[in-house]
Amino acid sequence: MLRTRLTSAFHLRHPIVSAPMIQASDARLAAAVTAAGGLGLIGAAYGDRRWLARELKRAANTRVGCGFITWSLARDPGLLEMVLQHQPAAIFLSFGDPVRFADHVRACGIPLMCQISTLAQAHQAIDAGADVLVAQGNEAGGHSTGARSTFTLVPDVVDLATTRAPQTLVLAAGGVVDGRTLAAALALGADGALVGTRLWASTEAAVAPAAHARALAATGDDTLRTSVYDIVRDYPWPAPYTARVLRNDFLDQWQDHEYELRANITQARHTYQRATAHDDFDGAPIIAGEAVGQVNEVLPVATILERMASDAHTVLNGDRIRRG
Ligand SMILES: Cc1cc2nc3c(=O)[nH]c(=O)nc-3n(C[C@H](O)[C@H](O)[C@H](O)COP(=O)(O)O)c2cc1C
């Protein structure tokens, strides 16, 4: 058993929170993570109200939290109210100043987790009264400022929290896929980890089999940070956010050619939409972190969490893990 301030505060068996991953983190995945001893989060992403209402209903009677993209939530703040009515285990805010929503979340007695990727954002989240800081490195799957690596950001944020807000917990996000990397996060002073890519490749994640197959064959070298899909989808991500995804034909065509992409947006959007409708991942995006190379099998959530925790325990007790 790995006991940390996170497992005590949230009554968990493992110091693991699942990332709120667009589409993949529905009620089924979140509930499976909670049932396996971690804390599961539903990913509200860009705020599809009907989808979110359905998933909250499916998650009724399970202890799960909900993650929002902060700048997107600001376009429809009523979504937060909808989620708060379900007494979530936590509200998780990424990508934007949390101050506008923080007081309300905390006044409802719900723990507030804020994902940050720079020390300046960590200060902002502490000012807003975050209960948990999630320090996200550049290696993470999905959007990030990409400013820092997990390996250096986590200890910086741990030290900042110790000085400014000692009650605030810190999680590592970006690259935590197995026992070694979970042990590393704890060794850097984190109270646990936010895990995305590894749980995206789980039996319970809402992911097309063809996407899983591509990810299993990929290495970290096959990922890159890009704005191409945000341009095509017309998502107004503020600078300097970009998303880490797997390289594919669509990106080979448009990455570093964003000017031409904008000039040919109608045709590019058509290609993207057709690819997405047909699970064709030469055109549709697969979001994955650099640690995708360490993910070689789609496994049930319970197996993933048990292995991560027990291997981390072994590593922290001085034995190395070798899997052949
Ligand atoms: C498939 C996928 C989708 C993601 N979607 C979101 C999202 O909708 N909202 C969010 O806050 N973070 C999202 N993220 C980023 C995670 O919050 C987290 O930072 C990341 O998964 C941690 O790194 P890892 O993928 O190496 O575990 C996503 C990550 C992945 C892999």
The ligand as an ORCA input file, in Angstrom:
! r2SCAN-3c Opt
* xyz 0 1
  C      -6.446     11.431    -24.570
  C      -6.217     12.631    -23.678
  C      -7.195     13.627    -23.605
  C      -7.019     14.708    -22.729
  N      -8.040     15.613    -22.605
  C      -7.970     16.534    -21.595
  C      -9.112     17.347    -21.301
  O     -10.153     17.271    -21.955
  N      -9.004     18.222    -20.264
  C      -7.851     18.322    -19.509
  O      -7.820     19.089    -18.549
  N      -6.759     17.580    -19.800
  C      -6.799     16.678    -20.798
  N      -5.704     15.897    -21.067
  C      -4.432     16.137    -20.330
  C      -4.456     15.496    -18.941
  O      -5.193     16.310    -18.062
  C      -3.053     15.275    -18.330
  O      -2.357     16.467    -18.206
  C      -2.179     14.284    -19.100
  O      -2.907     13.188    -19.573
  C      -1.042     13.784    -18.204
  O      -0.029     13.199    -18.965
  P      -0.018     11.669    -19.471
  O      -0.931     11.647    -20.627
  O       1.413     11.420    -19.805
  O      -0.507     10.814    -18.325
  C      -5.825     14.829    -21.963
  C      -4.841     13.840    -22.080
  C      -5.022     12.752    -22.916
  C      -3.943     11.699    -23.013
*
